[in-house]
Amino acid sequence: VGGPMSDRKGRRAAVRPALLFSMAGTAVTLLAHLGTGGAAGPVLLVIGRLITGIAVGLVLAAGASWLKEVTPASAGAGVAARRATVATSAGFGMGPLVAGPVAEWIPGPDVTTLVVHLVLVLVCTPLIWTTPAPPPPAHAVAAGSGGTPRRPALIPATARQPRFLASVASWAPWAFGCATTSFAALAPVAAQAVGPNVAYTGVIAGITMLTGAFVQPWVGRHADSGRGPHPAVLGLGAATVGMLLAVLLCSLAPGTAAAWVMVPAAVVLGTAYGIMMVSGLREVQRIAPAEQLGALTAVFYALTYVGFFVPFVIALLEPHTAYVPIFVFGAVVTVASIPLVIGATRGTRGPQVRQDG
C-alpha cells in the first residue's frame, strides 16, 4: 500500500503517516507492558505490534524510492540502493545492540526500551516532517479527469515479468531468512551457556545486521565492476556457509563453544543478508519504470519479509526433527538455488538502465 501511495502522492506523503503510526504503535505496546489494559494486555500487545508493522511497511518502500529520486545520476548505478539498505540495516542493527543490554541490566526493561524509542521518534518527527521533498512526479497525474491522481496497482506489471520473478523474487526471502535465522533461531540456542543471555542475543542481532550494512558498499562496487559472480550468487554462497556453521553450532550446543561459533555464524549470515538486500533493491531500481518504482520496491520488501517466518517454521519443526537436519536441508536448498540464479541473472549485469516510458 505504501509503495503505490508514494508513487501517486509523493514519497513524503507516505513517510509522514508512518511516523504517526510508529508513535501510536509504540504507545499502545507501552500500555500493554504497563498493565493498563488488565486482561486485555495481550490484545494491546498484538495491536501495538500490528500498528508498528504498518509504520515499517509505509516507510520502507517510500523511503527507498525517495532516496533513489534525490540521488544524482552522476553518483553511479546502485548508490541509492546501497544508501537505502545501509540505512535500514543500521537501524535494525543499532536497535537490538542497544536494547539487548538495556533489557538485561536496566530496571523495567519492557518499558525502558519502548520509552527510549518513543522519545527518539518524537524528536525526529518534526525534522522529517519538514524535510523538503520533490513534488509528486509527473507520471502521478492522469491526463484527463481534471488531473486526478491515478491509483496504481498494488502489484505492478513489472512484478509479474519473468526477469523480476527469476532474478529477484526467487531468492528474496533468503535475505531476512538468513538474518532472522541468526538472531531469532540460533542465538537463543547459543545463549544457553551464557549468563546475560538477553544482552548476548541483542549483541548477536546487532552483529548480524551491522555486518549486513558494512558489506553493502563492497557489494555495490563489485556489481558496478561487472566482473565475477552476480551478487545474488555470492549471497546464496554466504547463506550456504552460514547454514553449515549453524549445523556446527547446534552440534556443540548447549556448551560454551556454541556461543563462540555463533559470532562467525552471525557475521556470515549477516553478510548473506546484506548482499541479497542491496542486490535485490539494485535490480528493482534497474527494471522499474518511474511510475512503478515505489510499488515494485514494496513488492521486493514484502518478499524479503517472508524470511521473518523462517524462525517460526524452525520452531515448529525442531521438536520433530532437531536442529541439525533443518540446517542441513537449508544448506542443500541454498546450494541448489545457485545454478538457478546464475541462469536467471545472466545478462543482467552492467550499467543501470531505467525504463521511464
N, C-alpha and C positions, 0 to 999 in steps of 0.2 A: 504493500500500500504506500509506504513512504517513498519508494523509488519513483513510481509513476506520478505520485503527487508532486514530487520535486521537479520532474520533467515538465509538468503542467504549470506550476505556480512559482517555480524557482527553488533553489536549494535552501535558502534561509527560511522559507515558509514551512519546510518540514523540520528543520533543526529547532526552531523556536518552540513548537509544542512538545518536542522531545525533552527539552529542559523541564517543562512543567510536569510532564509525565514522570520524569526522573525524581523530581521533588516529591510528587504525590506518592509514588511507589515506595520511596524510602520512608516517608512519614507513616504510611499505613503499616509497613513492616515494623517500624519502630513501635507503633501502638500494639502490635501483636506481641512483641517481646516485653513490653512494659506490663502486659497483663490487663490492659484497659478493656479488651473485649471479653474478658472472662472465658466462658466456654467457647466463644466464637473466635478465640485466639488463632487456632489453626486455620480457620477460614480466612481471617485477616491476613495471615502469613501468605497464603496462596494468592489472594487478591493482590497483595503488595508485590509479590514476585511477577505476577502477570502484567501489572502496570509498568514495572521496571522493564520487562521484556518488550513492551510496546515502545518505550523510550529508546531502547537499543535498536529495535527494528527500524524506527524512523530515522535515527541519526546515522546509521552505518552507510546505507546506500546514498543518502543525500550528501553526507559529509565527503565520501569518496568522490562523488561526482562534482561536488563544489571544488575540491582540490584540483581535479582534472581541469576544470574551467578556468581557474586562476593561475594555473601553472603555464608559463610561457612555452610555446612550441620549441623555442630555442634551447630549452633546458634539456631536451633529449627525450627519446622514447622511454616510456615506463617510469619517468621520475614521479609523476603524480601517483601512480600505483604504489610506488615504494613509500612515498610520504603518507599515503592513507593507511597502508598496512603497518608501517612502523609506528604511527600514532596509535592505532588500535592495539597492537601488540604491547606497546609500552604501557598503555592503560591497564590491559589485562595482567601485565607482569607486576607493575608497581602496586596495584591494589592488594593482592594476596601477600606480597612481600612485606607490606606494612601491616595489613590486617592480621596476618598469622601471629607475629609477636605480640600485637596489641591484644588479640583474643587469648593468648597464652598467659600473659603477665599483667595486663591492666585490669583493674576491677570493673565488673559489669561488662564483660566482653561483647555480649549480644547487643548491648545498647551503644557502647562507646564507638564501635566501628561505624554504626549507622549514623550516629550524630556527626562524626567527622565527615562522612560522605555528604550528609545534608548541608553542612556548613560550606563545604567546598562547592557544591552545586549553587548554593545561594550567592556565593562570592563571584562565581564565574558567569552566572546568568546575565547580569547587566552588561558584562563585557561582550559576550557572544551575541546578545540581543541587538546591540548597537553596531556590530561589525558590518562595515559596508559590504554589500553583496551586489553582484551584477544583476541587471534586470532579467526577468524570465526570457529565455531565448526566443528568437522569432518563431521557431517551429511550434511554440506552445500556443500560438494564437491561430485559430482556424480562419481560413479565408472565407468568410461568409458568416451568416448568423450574427452580424453585428460585432464580429471579433471575439466571440465567446471562446474561452479556452476549451480545447477539446480534451476528452478524457482518454488517455492512452490505456491500452490493455494492461492488466496486471502481469500477464505473461506475454512479453513482446515476441514478435515473429522471429527475431534472431535467436531466442532461446529454444526454438524448435528446429533450428538448422543443424544439419549433421556436424558441421565444424564445431559448434558450441557443445553439442551433446558428446562428441567423441573426444575433443581436446580439452574440455573443462569439466563438464558435468560428470563424466565417467569416474573421475578421481577426486572431485571437490570434497566429498565427505571425509576423506582421509586427513584433510587439513586439521580441523578441530578434533577429528578422531584420534590423531596422534597426540595432540596437546592434552586432551582430557584423559586419555589412557595414562599419561604420565602423572598428572596431579590428582586425578579422581579415582583411578583404579590401582595404580602401582604404589603411589605414595602412602596410602593407608596400610598396605601390606608391608612396605619397608619400615614404616614408623612403629611397628610393633615392638621393636627393640630400642626405641628412642624414648627418653623421658618426656621432654616437651614436644609431644607429637603434633600438637596443633601448630606450633611455630614451625616445626620441621616441614609439615605439609605445605604451609604458606610459603616457606623458602623454596621448596621444590617447584611449586606453581610459578613463583617469580623467576626462577632459573629457566624453566621451560619457556615461558612467554618472552622473557627478555632475550634469550638466545635467539628466538624467532625474529625479534626486532633487529638484533645485531647482524644477522646473516643476510638480511634483505638487501642492503646496498650492494653486497657482493653478488647476490643473485641478479640484480639489475645489470651490473657490469658484465656478468657472464652472458646474460641474454642479449645484451647490446652487441657483444663481440661476434655473435653468430657461430661461435666455434664450440665444439664439444657437444655433449648430450643436451637435449632440451631440459630446462629447469624442472619440469614436472617429472621427468625420468630420474633426475637427481633426488627429488623429493621422495619418490617411491623407494629409491635405493636407501635413503636415510631411514625411511619408515621400516624397511626390512631389518636393518641393523638394530633399530630400536625394539622391534618385536623379539629379536634374538636376545638382546640384553634383558628384556622382560622375562624371557624363559629362564635365563640365568638367575635373575633376581628372585623369582618365585621358587626356584630350586633351593636357594640359600635361605629363604625366609623360614622362621622369624629371627634369624641371627643378625648380629650387627653387620656382618658382611653385606647383607641385603641392603642395609641403609647406605652403605658406601657405593654399591653398584647403582643405586638409584640416581646418584649425581650424574655420571656419564649417560645413563639412560635418559634423564631429563634433558641433557644437552642435545643428544642425538634426536630425540623425539621433537624437541623444540626447533631444531634445525629443519626437520622434515616439515613441520607446521609452517615455519617462516618461508621456506622455499615455495611451498604449494600455494600459500596465500598470495604472495606477490606475483607468482607465475600466473595464477588464475585471474587476478584482477588486471594484470597487464593484457592478457588475451581478451578479456571483456572490453577493455578500452580500445583495443585494436579493431574489434569487429562490430562494435555497437554504433549505429548511426546516432547523431546528436540527440534526436528525439526519443531514442530508446536507451540512452546511457544509464539514467537512473534506474529504469525498470530492469535492465539486464544485470546491473550491479546488484540490485536487490535479489534477483533470482540466484546469482552466484553466492551471495552471503547466505541465503536460505539453504542452499545445497551444502555449504560448508557447515552450517549449524546442525545438519543431520548428524554430524560427528559427535555432538553432545550426547546422543543416545548410546554411544559405544560403552561407557562405563555402566549404564543401566543394563545393557544386554549382557555384559560380562558378569555383573552381579547376579543376573538370572541364571546364567549357565554354570557359574562356578560351583554351586552345591552339587551339581550332577557330573561335572567333568574335571574339576580342579582347574587351576590357572594355567598350568604348563601347556596342555593341549590347546587351549584357547589361543595363546600367543603363538604357538607353532602354526596353527591354522592362519592366524593373521599374517605371519611371515610368508606362508605359501601364497596367500591372496595377493600380497604386495609384489612378490616376485612374478607371479603370473600376469599381473597388470602391466608390468614394464614393457613387454613387447607390443601389447595392445596400444599403449600410449605412444610408443615410438612410431608406430604406424599412423596413429591419428594426428600426431603433431608434425609429421614430415612435411616440409614445405611451408611451415607457418613461422619460421624464423625470419629475421630481417627487420627493416625499418618499420616503424609503426605506421599503419595506414588506417585512416578514419573514413568511414563511408557516410558522409554527411548529406547524401542525397536522399 
